[in-house]
Amino acid sequence: MSIEPTKKAPAIDATLKSVFGVDRIQSITNLLCVCCGAAVDESSFKDALSKKEFAISGICQKCQDQIFKPQ
């Protein structure tokens, strides 16, 4: 089962590409993290919400843990 990128307005995808330097849709489709560029294994996600976040943002579990860690 592959992860399908969520749909976003073209302007949002263009902004994300300018921020991350990579195409979010291509990264998700190719199972690559937009932040660190690492290959993503679907089994690496802690839960369904983390996997859903990858479909939204293209951010792998390791990067999600760093970005969303409690202060």
N, C-alpha and C positions, 0 to 999 in steps of 0.2 A: 504494500500500500504506500503510495507516495503522498507527500504533503502538498496540498494545493495552496498557492499564495492567495491571500485575500485580495479582493478587488479594492482599488483605491482610485481616486481621481488622478488623471494624468499629471496635474500640477504637484500633487503630493509625492508621487513616485519620482518626479523630476527633482524635487527638493531633497528627497532622501538620497537620490543618486549623487547630488552635489555634496551632501554631508558625508556619506560613507565612501564615495568614489567608485561604487559598484552598483549594478542594477539589482534592486531588491528581488524582482520577479525571477530573474535568471539565477540569482544566488539560491533562492528557496527551491526552485525547480531542480537545480544541480546539487542540492543539499550541502551548501557552503554557507558559513557564517558571514554576514555582512560586516561584522566588526573585526574579527581576527582572521577570517579567510579559511579557517579549519573546516575539514570535512565533517559533516554532521551525520551521525547514526541515529535513526529514529528511536532506537531503544535507549538512547542516552538521556532522554527527557525524564525528569522526576515524576511528572504527572501530566494529565491531559491539558491542564492550563498552561504549562510550560511549552508543550507541543503546539498548542494554539497560538501562543505568543510568537513562536518561530514562524508560523504561517502568516502572522500579521507583520512582524518586524524583520524576520530573517536572522535573528540573534540566537546563537547556540546556547545550550544550557550553562556552560562555563561562564560565558559573557553575561547571561541573564543573572547568574548568581552574583557576579561582581557589580552589575549595574543596579540591581534591585535589592541588594543586601540591606538589612536593617541598620540604622545608624546607632 
